[in-house]
Amino acid sequence: MPTPLMERSPTLLLIRGLGHSGTTILDLALGAHPRIVGLGEATRILQTPRPGEENRGPALLRGSHRHERRCTCGELAVDCPVWGPALTWLVAHEQQPLHQKMQQLLNLVTAGVERGQLPDVIVDSFQDDLELPHRMPPNVDVRVIHLVRDVRSWLHSRLRANRQRKRWLPDLRTLARWWYVNRKFDRVLRQCGRPVFHLGYEELALKPERSLQLICDWLGLDFHDQMLTPGMTTKSHILSGNRMRFDKDRVSEIRYDGSWLDSSDHVIRLAMLIPPVQRLNQRLVYSNRILTR
């Protein structure tokens, strides 16, 4: 267990994993803690847009969208105490490497909060990135939450969209993606040299209080009840992430969608009959044994 946080530069907490696994609601819940600030998919914004991405969110935020996109703090991006100066700085320093951009963002967050309210933890929940756990300077306390959703629940949430793309064998391709991405993240994060907390989405959604207590213990922080109602109390500054962040009803509390239990999709039943998939699912989703206590 890592040592509790002390009076020093904030910890950078990275939430990583396969998309559609609950990273946004976890970011919002953590951001409701008085000593934590969530930044949503900050890394996605910091990454230099590639050719062909001129009309996507991160590129547009460098221009006119700063005056149109609203942060979860309630301000337009240009007026947000974090993203306003961050986006201005980013435009002038686009060619800097990603880890240096993140370091500057951390500096701007600490400068943008009220005096005496310096956060202990700053959260980035861009689930696709595997560069920062390796590239951030060793003097920065970086920790990672690897968030994984039960393969059956995740398949149920993604099968319809993937079938509509009319690709070859969409069901098996979707199952293979869950296996490949989660296995890859597990392997890479084990090698990054940073503390990693494995959390199942089912653990978080079915036992949110216990799950968040474990995370707070790991971070050396006290648990606060307002984390259980993230939509009402979060202080996260999210400009990029799941659109549900603005749906007050969906983020008013952490709750589980168990509709997959009534599904008749054969691939959902097949998944747990494949031993390597079953073992990975058990190890990554239910490692804290929260649901059996």
Disulfide bonds with the S-S distance in Angstrom:
none
